[in-house]
Amino acid sequence: RPHPHRQQQQQQQHSALDLPEGDEMYPEVTTTFEYLAWLNQQNRAHHEAIQRVQREQKRLSDIRRMYHRISKRWSLRAVRQLNAELGALAEKLFAAQKRRQQDLDVILVKLRSVIDRAIPGAMPVVYGSYATGLGVPSSDLDVVIEVPSMNQLGPDDAKAYLECIHRELLSEAGQGGGGEGL
């Protein structure tokens, strides 16, 4: 004969899966099927988070092993010298990137002006390494131009827009008003 307390626990466990319709605890879930789908999604997200943590732990472990191998082969003086040289290189690269970022900011302002004159309402959208801040000195400026109601345009319209932008760029460069960056 089962213990009454155990019967109550088993009933509670069973009732967790049989959600009443429109449960207040999960307002976005209205059926048991939706609850199970939601629970599956939560489990997947949890599993992915665990995998990310495990990958990061492995990466840190690899770095630790690499450090120990280097420290056994290299003298402390050599490691410090390498660290100083890498630090100096990083400072130079960051300074160059900051100057380049300022130059690209000026170019982008001019480009926005040119595009606005050529296609009122159009907006250049920057993407890529410039947008993420991960550019290197050889990186370019990636821009896509969003045009209102572009989905209603055909290839000839897009070509006409590009020609218009091209004319404005040439005009800007010909005015001698700082067109050297364009």
C-alpha positions as CSV (number, residue, x, y, z in Angstrom):
1,R,0.0,0.0,0.0
2,P,1.6,3.3,-1.1
3,H,2.3,6.0,1.4
4,P,-0.2,9.0,1.1
5,H,2.6,11.5,0.9
6,R,4.2,9.6,-2.1
7,Q,0.9,9.4,-3.9
8,Q,0.5,13.2,-3.5
9,Q,4.1,13.8,-4.9
10,Q,3.4,11.5,-7.9
11,Q,0.2,13.3,-8.6
12,Q,2.0,16.7,-8.4
13,Q,4.7,15.4,-10.8
14,H,2.1,14.1,-13.2
15,S,0.0,17.3,-13.1
16,A,3.1,19.4,-14.1
17,L,2.9,17.9,-17.6
18,D,-0.9,18.2,-17.8
19,L,-1.0,22.0,-17.9
20,P,-4.5,23.5,-17.7
21,E,-5.3,25.6,-20.8
22,G,-4.1,29.2,-20.3
23,D,-1.9,28.6,-17.2
24,E,-1.0,31.9,-15.5
25,M,2.5,30.8,-14.8
26,Y,3.3,30.6,-18.6
27,P,0.9,33.1,-20.2
28,E,2.5,32.6,-23.6
29,V,1.8,28.9,-23.5
30,T,-1.8,27.9,-23.9
31,T,-1.6,24.1,-24.5
32,T,0.5,21.2,-23.3
33,F,2.1,20.9,-26.7
34,E,3.2,24.6,-26.6
35,Y,4.5,24.0,-23.1
36,L,6.6,21.1,-24.3
37,A,7.8,23.0,-27.3
38,W,8.8,25.9,-25.0
39,L,10.5,23.5,-22.6
40,N,12.4,22.0,-25.5
41,Q,13.5,25.4,-26.6
42,Q,14.7,26.3,-23.1
43,N,16.6,23.0,-22.8
44,R,18.3,23.7,-26.2
45,A,19.3,27.2,-25.1
46,H,20.7,25.8,-21.8
47,H,22.6,23.1,-23.7
48,E,24.1,25.7,-26.1
49,A,25.1,27.8,-23.1
50,I,26.9,24.8,-21.6
51,Q,28.7,24.1,-24.8
52,R,29.8,27.8,-25.0
53,V,31.2,27.6,-21.5
54,Q,32.9,24.3,-22.3
55,R,34.5,25.7,-25.4
56,E,35.8,28.7,-23.4
57,Q,37.2,26.5,-20.7
58,K,39.0,24.4,-23.3
59,R,40.4,27.6,-24.9
60,L,41.6,28.8,-21.5
61,S,43.1,25.4,-20.8
62,D,44.9,25.5,-24.2
63,I,46.3,29.0,-23.4
64,R,47.5,27.8,-20.0
65,R,49.3,24.8,-21.5
66,M,50.8,27.1,-24.2
67,Y,52.0,29.4,-21.5
68,H,53.6,26.6,-19.5
69,R,55.4,25.3,-22.7
70,I,56.7,28.8,-23.4
71,S,57.8,29.4,-19.8
72,K,59.8,26.1,-19.9
73,R,61.6,27.0,-23.1
74,W,62.0,30.7,-22.9
75,S,63.7,32.8,-20.2
76,L,61.6,35.3,-18.2
77,R,63.7,38.1,-19.8
78,A,62.8,36.9,-23.3
79,V,59.1,36.7,-22.5
80,R,59.1,40.2,-21.0
81,Q,60.9,41.5,-24.1
82,L,58.4,39.9,-26.4
83,N,55.6,41.2,-24.3
84,A,57.0,44.8,-24.5
85,E,57.5,44.5,-28.3
86,L,53.9,43.2,-28.8
87,G,52.6,46.0,-26.5
88,A,54.4,48.6,-28.6
89,L,53.1,47.1,-31.8
90,A,49.6,47.1,-30.4
91,E,49.9,50.8,-29.4
92,K,51.0,51.7,-33.0
93,L,48.2,49.7,-34.5
94,F,45.6,51.2,-32.2
95,A,46.9,54.8,-33.0
96,A,46.8,54.1,-36.7
97,Q,43.3,52.6,-36.5
98,K,42.1,55.6,-34.5
99,R,43.4,58.0,-37.2
100,R,41.9,55.8,-39.9
101,Q,38.6,55.7,-38.1
102,Q,38.6,59.5,-38.0
103,D,39.3,59.6,-41.8
104,L,36.6,57.1,-42.5
105,D,34.1,59.1,-40.3
106,V,34.8,62.2,-42.5
107,I,34.4,60.2,-45.7
108,L,31.1,58.7,-44.4
109,V,29.7,62.2,-43.6
110,K,30.6,63.3,-47.1
111,L,29.1,60.1,-48.6
112,R,25.9,60.6,-46.7
113,S,25.7,64.2,-48.1
114,V,26.3,63.0,-51.6
115,I,23.8,60.2,-51.4
116,D,21.2,62.5,-49.9
117,R,21.6,64.9,-52.8
118,A,21.5,62.1,-55.3
119,I,18.6,60.2,-53.8
120,P,16.6,62.0,-51.2
121,G,15.6,59.7,-48.3
122,A,18.3,57.2,-49.1
123,M,20.6,56.1,-46.3
124,P,24.0,54.5,-46.4
125,V,24.3,51.7,-43.9
126,V,27.8,50.7,-42.8
127,Y,28.7,47.1,-42.2
128,G,31.8,44.9,-41.9
129,S,35.0,45.6,-40.1
130,Y,34.4,49.4,-39.9
131,A,31.0,48.9,-38.2
132,T,32.4,46.3,-35.7
133,G,35.6,48.3,-35.0
134,L,37.7,45.3,-36.1
135,G,39.2,46.9,-39.1
136,V,42.9,46.8,-39.9
137,P,44.8,49.4,-42.0
138,S,44.1,47.6,-45.2
139,S,40.3,47.3,-44.5
140,D,37.8,49.0,-46.8
141,L,34.6,50.8,-46.0
142,D,31.6,48.5,-46.6
143,V,28.4,50.4,-47.3
144,V,25.0,49.4,-48.6
145,I,22.5,52.1,-49.6
146,E,19.0,51.7,-48.4
147,V,16.6,53.4,-50.7
148,P,12.9,53.9,-49.7
149,S,10.7,51.5,-51.6
150,M,13.7,49.8,-53.1
151,N,11.7,46.5,-53.3
152,Q,9.5,48.2,-55.9
153,L,12.4,49.2,-58.1
154,G,13.8,47.3,-61.1
155,P,17.5,46.8,-62.2
156,D,17.3,49.9,-64.4
157,D,16.2,52.0,-61.5
158,A,19.1,50.7,-59.3
159,K,21.5,51.5,-62.2
160,A,20.1,55.0,-62.5
161,Y,20.5,55.6,-58.7
162,L,24.1,54.4,-58.9
163,E,24.8,56.7,-61.9
164,C,23.3,59.6,-60.0
165,I,25.5,58.8,-57.0
166,H,28.5,58.5,-59.3
167,R,27.8,62.0,-60.8
168,E,27.5,63.5,-57.3
169,L,30.8,61.9,-56.2
170,L,32.6,63.3,-59.3
171,S,31.0,66.7,-58.6
172,E,32.2,66.6,-55.0
173,A,35.7,65.5,-56.0
174,G,35.8,68.2,-58.7
175,Q,34.9,71.0,-56.3
176,G,38.2,70.5,-54.5
177,G,36.2,70.5,-51.2
178,G,38.1,67.7,-49.7
179,G,37.2,65.2,-52.4
180,E,40.6,63.5,-52.0
181,G,39.0,61.1,-49.6
182,L,36.3,60.0,-51.9
